[in-house]
Amino acid sequence: MNVIGGSGWNLMRRKEVLTTGEVAKICSVAPRTVSKWFDTGRLRGYRIPGSRDRRIPRTQLIRFMKDHGMPLAELEGNVTRILLVASESSALTDILAKVDRYELQIASNDFEVGMKAGDFHPHVILVDVQAGAMDAKEIIRNLRSNPSLTATRVIALTGTTTNGQKRTLLRQGFDDAISAPYEFDALIATIENATDLIS
């Protein structure tokens, strides 16, 4: 299910010094988390003279990521990690496979969701809330209680959804909802909008 392509070079590959925002996107955490790593000395870097802005040398980020078992794929290209939670995933898999910068994993039950989310550190989790074998409310509750997934965006995949139903999903903890049929442009736009929130 790995759909990482060779195209789409990321500026971060060429940059030797990164901002805290760039590091946050690479590590899939909130920028304040990177600032905390910096301020406690866990992640080495320097401050811009005359400002509070921090800069992290790429070599120091690599060392930090290796020490903490983080995947280095983000430093090699513009990759968005997506976890698809669905009992019947073939149609959505075909759509997502068309985008060469997406790395996709699939979870087909509640247990796999927790295990793969913790190991894979996805930027976006797509949850089919209609899948009868899974409890969407329990899934979102567990995801939102995991501090390592603070920056992860969770999108509900639904049938025809009214504004009231969408508001209910947002109250439950989803960041957005998209209704079937899942057209390519609409699905990709929803994913891109979600990842813009953590860039």
SEMAR-482019 format. One record per residue: residue number from 1; x negated, y, z negated of N, C-alpha, C in turn. Coordinates in Angstrom, 3 decimals. Layout:
# residues N
SITE lumse       nX       nY       nZ      caX      caY      caZ       cX       cY       cZ
SITE   NUM        X        Y        Z        X        Y        Z        X        Y        Z
...
END
This chain:
# residues 199
SITE lumse       nX       nY       nZ      caX      caY      caZ       cX       cY       cZ
SITE     1   -0.812   -1.201    0.000    0.000    0.000    0.000   -0.851    1.259    0.000
SITE     2   -2.170    1.102    0.098   -3.020    2.272    0.103   -2.898    2.948    1.451
SITE     3   -2.429    4.181    1.450   -2.239    4.881    2.713   -3.132    6.115    2.804
SITE     4   -4.290    6.044    2.181   -5.225    7.155    2.279   -5.834    7.150    3.665
SITE     5   -5.809    8.278    4.323   -6.393    8.387    5.650   -7.739    9.086    5.595
SITE     6   -8.428    9.073    6.719   -9.732    9.704    6.788   -9.651   11.177    7.102
SITE     7   -8.480   11.670    7.455   -8.342   13.072    7.805   -7.983   13.890    6.583
SITE     8   -7.820   15.185    6.787   -7.360   16.052    5.703   -8.433   16.332    4.675
SITE     9   -9.620   16.755    5.139  -10.693   17.050    4.191  -10.253   18.113    3.213
SITE    10  -10.566   17.906    1.993  -10.206   18.845    0.930  -11.362   19.806    0.699
SITE    11  -11.045   21.080    0.459  -12.090   22.051    0.155  -12.913   21.619   -1.049
SITE    12  -12.276   20.842   -1.950  -12.973   20.435   -3.161  -14.146   19.512   -2.846
SITE    13  -14.110   18.834   -1.688  -15.224   17.980   -1.329  -16.473   18.817   -1.087
SITE    14  -16.314   20.013   -0.533  -17.442   20.852   -0.168  -17.842   21.805   -1.288
SITE    15  -16.943   22.034   -2.230  -17.231   22.988   -3.299  -18.079   22.342   -4.386
SITE    16  -19.122   23.027   -4.776  -19.988   22.505   -5.830  -19.577   23.022   -7.204
SITE    17  -18.744   24.073   -7.238  -18.257   24.633   -8.497  -16.747   24.777   -8.389
SITE    18  -16.018   24.320   -9.416  -14.557   24.279   -9.376  -13.952   25.129  -10.486
SITE    19  -12.749   25.634  -10.230  -12.007   26.346  -11.269  -11.286   25.326  -12.155
SITE    20  -10.776   25.793  -13.296  -10.023   24.882  -14.164   -8.752   24.401  -13.465
SITE    21   -8.136   25.244  -12.638   -6.947   24.828  -11.892   -7.246   23.708  -10.915
SITE    22   -8.387   23.808  -10.237   -8.780   22.758   -9.294   -9.083   21.453  -10.027
SITE    23   -9.776   21.565  -11.160  -10.074   20.371  -11.960   -8.774   19.740  -12.463
SITE    24   -7.818   20.580  -12.875   -6.538   20.065  -13.365   -5.827   19.256  -12.295
SITE    25   -5.847   19.733  -11.056   -5.186   19.010   -9.967   -5.896   17.691   -9.689
SITE    26   -7.223   17.715   -9.690   -7.997   16.493   -9.444   -7.704   15.441  -10.505
SITE    27   -7.630   15.877  -11.768   -7.448   14.945  -12.886   -5.975   14.705  -13.231
SITE    28   -5.071   15.393  -12.534   -3.627   15.252  -12.754   -3.246   15.570  -14.200
SITE    29   -3.755   16.704  -14.679   -3.416   17.184  -16.013   -3.061   18.666  -15.915
SITE    30   -2.565   19.222  -17.003   -2.265   20.655  -17.042   -3.562   21.456  -17.159
SITE    31   -3.607   22.672  -16.584   -4.819   23.496  -16.691   -5.265   23.732  -18.129
SITE    32   -4.301   23.864  -19.059   -4.684   24.089  -20.456   -5.450   22.893  -21.027
SITE    33   -5.180   21.691  -20.502   -5.922   20.512  -20.945   -7.379   20.613  -20.535
SITE    34   -7.620   21.086  -19.308   -8.996   21.267  -18.832   -9.701   22.316  -19.687
SITE    35   -9.000   23.397  -20.001   -9.584   24.438  -20.856   -9.982   23.872  -22.212
SITE    36   -9.143   22.977  -22.741   -9.442   22.361  -24.036  -10.675   21.461  -23.924
SITE    37  -10.764   20.682  -22.840  -11.955   19.851  -22.625  -13.201   20.726  -22.604
SITE    38  -13.102   21.856  -21.912  -14.225   22.782  -21.798  -14.584   23.378  -23.159
SITE    39  -13.570   23.883  -23.855  -13.816   24.587  -25.123  -14.363   23.671  -26.211
SITE    40  -14.039   22.381  -26.144  -14.540   21.430  -27.145  -15.867   20.790  -26.726
SITE    41  -16.369   21.173  -25.537  -17.660   20.664  -25.090  -17.624   19.314  -24.405
SITE    42  -16.430   18.750  -24.228  -16.346   17.446  -23.564  -16.649   17.559  -22.073
SITE    43  -16.233   18.679  -21.477  -16.477   18.934  -20.051  -17.386   20.154  -19.952
SITE    44  -18.577   19.961  -19.405  -19.563   21.037  -19.386  -19.360   21.970  -18.191
SITE    45  -19.601   23.239  -18.450  -19.491   24.243  -17.407  -19.957   25.581  -17.959
SITE    46  -19.450   26.663  -17.380  -19.854   27.985  -17.850  -18.720   28.977  -17.628
SITE    47  -18.809   30.094  -18.314  -17.833   31.171  -18.153  -18.387   32.219  -17.179
SITE    48  -17.482   32.841  -16.418  -17.864   33.936  -15.547  -18.172   35.150  -16.443
SITE    49  -19.345   35.759  -16.321  -19.688   36.907  -17.171  -18.622   38.010  -17.082
SITE    50  -18.226   38.500  -18.238  -17.256   39.574  -18.283  -15.808   39.140  -18.165
SITE    51  -15.564   37.826  -18.137  -14.177   37.342  -18.055  -14.038   36.053  -18.856
SITE    52  -12.797   35.574  -18.957  -12.543   34.310  -19.659  -12.497   33.124  -18.700
SITE    53  -12.690   33.394  -17.405  -12.613   32.333  -16.403  -13.740   31.320  -16.584
SITE    54  -13.379   30.062  -16.465  -14.343   28.985  -16.614  -14.650   28.383  -15.245
SITE    55  -15.862   27.872  -15.089  -16.249   27.191  -13.862  -16.907   25.864  -14.230
SITE    56  -16.566   24.837  -13.463  -17.069   23.485  -13.730  -17.888   23.018  -12.538
SITE    57  -19.182   22.761  -12.702  -19.971   22.202  -11.610  -19.451   20.816  -11.222
SITE    58  -19.446   20.543   -9.957  -18.927   19.263   -9.452  -19.654   18.080  -10.095
SITE    59  -20.961   18.209  -10.288  -21.728   17.105  -10.883  -21.254   16.808  -12.304
SITE    60  -20.918   17.867  -13.056  -20.427   17.672  -14.423  -19.037   17.036  -14.425
SITE    61  -18.207   17.414  -13.449  -16.877   16.813  -13.362  -16.974   15.327  -13.035
SITE    62  -17.863   14.974  -12.128  -18.049   13.560  -11.782  -18.488   12.770  -13.009
SITE    63  -19.447   13.324  -13.758  -19.911   12.641  -14.966  -18.760   12.436  -15.943
SITE    64  -17.975   13.496  -16.153  -16.843   13.434  -17.082  -15.828   12.387  -16.624
SITE    65  -15.505   12.384  -15.336  -14.497   11.448  -14.817  -14.971   10.005  -14.940
SITE    66  -16.235    9.770  -14.659  -16.784    8.416  -14.797  -16.769    7.972  -16.256
SITE    67  -17.148    8.873  -17.161  -17.171    8.543  -18.595  -15.789    8.175  -19.112
SITE    68  -14.743    8.735  -18.512  -13.378    8.517  -18.986  -12.566    7.609  -18.057
SITE    69  -13.248    6.921  -17.146  -12.588    5.942  -16.290  -11.571    6.527  -15.329
SITE    70  -11.757    7.775  -14.928  -10.814    8.405  -13.996  -11.220    8.097  -12.556
SITE    71  -10.241    7.844  -11.666  -10.566    7.572  -10.263  -11.159    8.809   -9.594
SITE    72  -12.164    8.586   -8.752  -12.858    9.700   -8.099  -12.285   10.028   -6.722
SITE    73  -11.191    9.364   -6.340  -10.642    9.564   -5.000  -10.301   11.022   -4.720
SITE    74   -9.875   11.750   -5.743   -9.479   13.142   -5.537  -10.651   14.011   -5.085
SITE    75  -11.861   13.621   -5.433  -13.024   14.398   -5.021  -13.418   14.082   -3.585
SITE    76  -12.885   13.002   -3.049  -13.269   12.563   -1.708  -12.298   13.004   -0.628
SITE    77  -11.129   13.458   -1.006  -10.166   13.875    0.003   -8.901   14.394   -0.629
SITE    78   -8.023   14.898    0.212   -6.781   15.510   -0.259   -5.730   14.433   -0.445
SITE    79   -5.761   13.751   -1.589   -4.903   12.598   -1.834   -3.821   12.949   -2.852
SITE    80   -2.594   12.566   -2.546   -1.499   12.682   -3.508   -1.075   11.272   -3.889
SITE    81   -1.168   10.953   -5.180   -0.807    9.617   -5.653    0.686    9.579   -5.965
SITE    82    1.385    8.610   -5.368    2.833    8.494   -5.532    3.170    7.103   -6.038
SITE    83    3.969    7.059   -7.113    4.492    5.793   -7.614    5.970    5.734   -7.247
SITE    84    6.342    4.753   -6.455    7.725    4.570   -6.031    8.368    3.512   -6.907
SITE    85    9.429    3.886   -7.605   10.140    2.972   -8.498   11.451    2.606   -7.821
SITE    86   11.480    1.421   -7.230   12.656    1.011   -6.463   12.691   -0.504   -6.335
SITE    87   13.899   -1.072   -6.363   14.026   -2.520   -6.196   13.969   -2.897   -4.719
SITE    88   14.422   -2.018   -3.864   14.362   -2.239   -2.418   13.634   -1.052   -1.814
SITE    89   12.361   -1.252   -1.470   11.508   -0.110   -1.156   11.071   -0.014    0.297
SITE    90   11.469   -0.949    1.155   10.889   -0.991    2.497   11.133    0.279    3.299
SITE    91   12.324    0.835    3.263   12.624    2.033    4.054   11.798    3.222    3.577
SITE    92   11.737    3.415    2.264   10.963    4.529    1.730    9.470    4.318    1.944
SITE    93    9.028    3.086    1.841    7.617    2.796    2.078    7.238    3.187    3.492
SITE    94    8.093    2.873    4.461    7.826    3.225    5.855    7.710    4.735    6.029
SITE    95    8.572    5.473    5.350    8.524    6.938    5.446    7.224    7.466    4.862
SITE    96    6.892    7.017    3.651    5.713    7.537    2.962    4.419    7.112    3.641
SITE    97    4.428    5.950    4.299    3.232    5.453    4.976    2.850    6.310    6.178
SITE    98    3.761    7.140    6.649    3.460    8.012    7.788    2.566    9.183    7.405
SITE    99    2.403    9.411    6.106    1.604   10.546    5.631    0.259   10.026    5.157
SITE   100   -0.793   10.346    5.902   -2.086    9.718    5.619   -2.749   10.197    4.340
SITE   101   -2.267   11.287    3.742   -2.896   11.775    2.506   -2.215   11.228    1.255
SITE   102   -1.237   10.335    1.420   -0.562    9.751    0.268   -1.160    8.398   -0.078
SITE   103   -1.366    8.182   -1.362   -1.736    6.856   -1.864   -0.530    6.345   -2.641
SITE   104   -0.003    5.211   -2.202    1.282    4.729   -2.706    1.149    3.436   -3.487
SITE   105    1.833    3.382   -4.629    2.030    2.124   -5.346    3.519    1.983   -5.640
SITE   106    3.958    0.728   -5.804    5.386    0.455   -6.020    5.574   -0.302   -7.324
SITE   107    6.579    0.101   -8.079    6.983   -0.606   -9.299    8.427   -1.043   -9.117
SITE   108    8.706   -2.306   -9.394   10.054   -2.821   -9.138   10.825   -3.142  -10.415
SITE   109   10.206   -2.878  -11.584   10.942   -3.076  -12.831   10.391   -2.143  -13.911
SITE   110   11.103   -2.049  -15.022   10.745   -1.109  -16.088    9.319   -1.325  -16.601
SITE   111    8.922   -2.588  -16.760    7.594   -2.889  -17.287    6.501   -2.382  -16.349
SITE   112    6.677   -2.629  -15.042    5.676   -2.194  -14.064    5.547   -0.678  -14.033
SITE   113    6.642    0.032  -14.263    6.599    1.492  -14.248    5.603    1.993  -15.283
SITE   114    5.745    1.532  -16.513    4.853    1.979  -17.579    3.410    1.589  -17.331
SITE   115    3.197    0.354  -16.896    1.848   -0.136  -16.673    1.164    0.616  -15.532
SITE   116    1.864    0.743  -14.408    1.246    1.385  -13.240    1.102    2.891  -13.431
SITE   117    2.049    3.519  -14.095    1.935    4.965  -14.328    0.708    5.267  -15.170
SITE   118    0.445    4.425  -16.176   -0.715    4.640  -17.042   -2.034    4.419  -16.332
SITE   119   -2.096    3.424  -15.445   -3.340    3.098  -14.740   -3.577    3.972  -13.510
SITE   120   -2.499    4.294  -12.805   -2.580    4.953  -11.502   -2.620    6.479  -11.611
SITE   121   -2.098    7.025  -12.701   -2.018    8.475  -12.920   -1.414    9.188  -11.700
SITE   122   -0.173    8.863  -11.347    0.425    9.467  -10.144    0.703   10.955  -10.314
SITE   123    0.627   11.672   -9.201    1.049   13.073   -9.186    2.576   13.150   -9.188
SITE   124    3.198   12.216   -8.468    4.654   12.204   -8.319    5.172   10.789   -8.522
SITE   125    6.282   10.669   -9.267    6.966    9.387   -9.416    8.365    9.544   -8.831
SITE   126    8.692    8.688   -7.876   10.011    8.675   -7.259   10.808    7.531   -7.871
SITE   127   11.934    7.838   -8.503   12.719    6.822   -9.212   14.083    6.653   -8.547
SITE   128   14.343    5.448   -8.050   15.658    5.131   -7.495   16.619    4.910   -8.657
SITE   129   17.432    5.913   -8.949   18.312    5.822  -10.113   19.511    4.913   -9.858
SITE   130   19.666    4.443   -8.621   20.765    3.531   -8.299   20.373    2.069   -8.421
SITE   131   19.083    1.802   -8.602   18.621    0.418   -8.674   19.194   -0.246   -9.920
SITE   132   20.028   -1.239   -9.716   20.747   -1.867  -10.820   19.872   -2.580  -11.822
SITE   133   18.694   -3.025  -11.390   17.825   -3.806  -12.279   17.014   -2.932  -13.227
SITE   134   17.117   -1.606  -13.056   16.306   -0.712  -13.877   17.181    0.305  -14.599
SITE   135   16.709    0.720  -15.756   17.410    1.715  -16.549   16.713    3.060  -16.356
SITE   136   17.267    3.904  -15.471   16.625    5.170  -15.119   16.465    6.081  -16.328
SITE   137   17.468    6.098  -17.221   17.376    6.953  -18.405   16.220    6.519  -19.294
SITE   138   16.054    5.230  -19.468   14.967    4.720  -20.297   13.616    4.988  -19.644
SITE   139   13.570    4.848  -18.314   12.322    5.103  -17.592   11.889    6.550  -17.783
SITE   140   12.794    7.498  -17.574   12.426    8.909  -17.695   12.065    9.239  -19.138
SITE   141   12.754    8.625  -20.102   12.439    8.860  -21.515   11.012    8.389  -21.830
SITE   142   10.655    7.213  -21.341    9.316    6.684  -21.590    8.235    7.508  -20.896
SITE   143    8.518    7.941  -19.663    7.539    8.737  -18.930    7.302   10.072  -19.621
SITE   144    8.365   10.706  -20.073    8.240   12.025  -20.700    7.599   11.953  -22.083
SITE   145    7.576   10.774  -22.686    6.950   10.636  -24.003    5.470   10.290  -23.902
SITE   146    4.962   10.117  -22.672    3.560    9.763  -22.457    2.748   11.036  -22.215
SITE   147    1.892   11.441  -23.152    1.155   12.703  -23.010    0.218   12.738  -21.815
SITE   148   -0.216   11.587  -21.325   -1.123   11.572  -20.176   -0.404   11.869  -18.867
SITE   149    0.931   11.914  -18.903    1.700   12.173  -17.688    2.378   13.542  -17.718
SITE   150    1.835   14.439  -18.531    2.435   15.760  -18.684    2.594   16.484  -17.351
SITE   151    1.593   16.375  -16.482    1.629   17.104  -15.211    2.314   16.322  -14.093
SITE   152    2.674   15.083  -14.353    3.323   14.266  -13.316    4.754   14.736  -13.104
SITE   153    5.155   14.866  -11.837    6.512   15.263  -11.492    7.333   14.016  -11.172
SITE   154    8.548   13.968  -11.717    9.418   12.799  -11.543   10.663   13.228  -10.773
SITE   155   10.881   12.570   -9.641   11.986   12.911   -8.746   12.958   11.746   -8.676
SITE   156   14.239   12.042   -8.863   15.283   11.017   -8.779   15.699   10.818   -7.325
SITE   157   15.805    9.561   -6.924   16.337    9.196   -5.610   17.764    8.710   -5.835
SITE   158   18.726    9.367   -5.220   20.129    9.081   -5.510   20.920    8.820   -4.241
SITE   159   22.197    8.455   -4.447   23.138    8.433   -3.339   23.598    9.865   -3.113
SITE   160   24.780   10.044   -2.601   25.317   11.388   -2.442   25.455   12.028   -3.824
SITE   161   24.839   13.190   -4.002   24.783   13.816   -5.315   25.439   15.193   -5.294
SITE   162   26.339   15.423   -6.229   26.948   16.748   -6.372   26.014   17.636   -7.198
SITE   163   26.290   18.932   -7.194   25.482   19.852   -8.000   25.556   19.492   -9.486
SITE   164   26.737   19.052   -9.925   26.896   18.656  -11.322   26.057   17.444  -11.667
SITE   165   26.028   16.454  -10.770   25.216   15.258  -11.017   23.733   15.591  -11.019
SITE   166   23.335   16.511  -10.133   21.931   16.907  -10.100   21.547   17.617  -11.391
SITE   167   22.424   18.480  -11.896   22.135   19.157  -13.160   21.992   18.159  -14.304
SITE   168   22.805   17.100  -14.272   22.700   16.058  -15.294   21.338   15.379  -15.243
SITE   169   20.871   15.070  -14.039   19.565   14.433  -13.878   18.449   15.355  -14.362
SITE   170   18.564   16.642  -14.076   17.552   17.593  -14.532   17.538   17.682  -16.061
SITE   171   18.716   17.628  -16.668   18.794   17.650  -18.134   18.173   16.394  -18.738
SITE   172   18.269   15.281  -18.025   17.688   14.029  -18.522   16.165   14.060  -18.481
SITE   173   15.591   14.977  -17.694   14.139   15.081  -17.637   13.527   14.991  -16.260
SITE   174   14.352   14.748  -15.233   13.829   14.721  -13.866   13.497   16.145  -13.429
SITE   175   12.480   16.272  -12.584   12.096   17.585  -12.062   12.922   17.976  -10.845
SITE   176   13.425   16.987  -10.122   14.220   17.262   -8.931   14.974   15.988   -8.573
SITE   177   15.886   16.101   -7.618   16.635   14.940   -7.130   16.840   15.104   -5.641
SITE   178   16.778   14.000   -4.919   17.013   14.024   -3.485   17.980   12.895   -3.147
SITE   179   18.932   13.192   -2.263   19.997   12.249   -1.952   19.709   11.455   -0.684
SITE   180   20.237   10.232   -0.647   20.173    9.416    0.564   21.128   10.009    1.610
SITE   181   20.861    9.790    2.899   19.708    9.069    3.457   18.433    9.903    3.348
SITE   182   17.319    9.225    3.115   16.066    9.927    2.864   15.372   10.240    4.186
SITE   183   15.640   11.420    4.703   15.016   11.830    5.948   13.584   12.273    5.687
SITE   184   12.741   12.038    6.656   11.308   12.277    6.504   11.015   13.698    6.026
SITE   185   11.501   14.700    6.751   11.162   16.087    6.432   11.625   16.480    5.033
SITE   186   12.832   16.070    4.664   13.375   16.444    3.353   12.594   15.766    2.226
SITE   187   12.263   14.491    2.403   11.531   13.767    1.365   10.143   14.347    1.171
SITE   188    9.440   14.582    2.274    8.085   15.126    2.187    8.108   16.528    1.584
SITE   189    9.089   17.349    1.984    9.188   18.704    1.430    9.409   18.662   -0.073
SITE   190   10.229   17.731   -0.541   10.487   17.609   -1.973    9.216   17.221   -2.722
SITE   191    8.444   16.288   -2.170    7.182   15.868   -2.784    6.187   17.027   -2.804
SITE   192    6.084   17.730   -1.684    5.123   18.837   -1.603    5.498   19.968   -2.561
SITE   193    6.781   20.263   -2.659    7.235   21.289   -3.604    6.899   20.898   -5.039
SITE   194    7.047   19.615   -5.347    6.748   19.140   -6.698    5.256   19.267   -7.001
SITE   195    4.404   18.896   -6.050    2.962   18.947   -6.309    2.450   20.371   -6.312
SITE   196    3.154   21.294   -5.658    2.758   22.707   -5.729    2.823   23.212   -7.161
SITE   197    3.699   22.633   -7.976    3.853   23.066   -9.359    2.625   22.778  -10.203
SITE   198    1.793   21.822   -9.756    0.624   21.473  -10.562   -0.671   21.865   -9.875
SITE   199   -0.566   22.629   -8.798   -1.779   23.038   -8.075   -2.407   24.254   -8.717
END
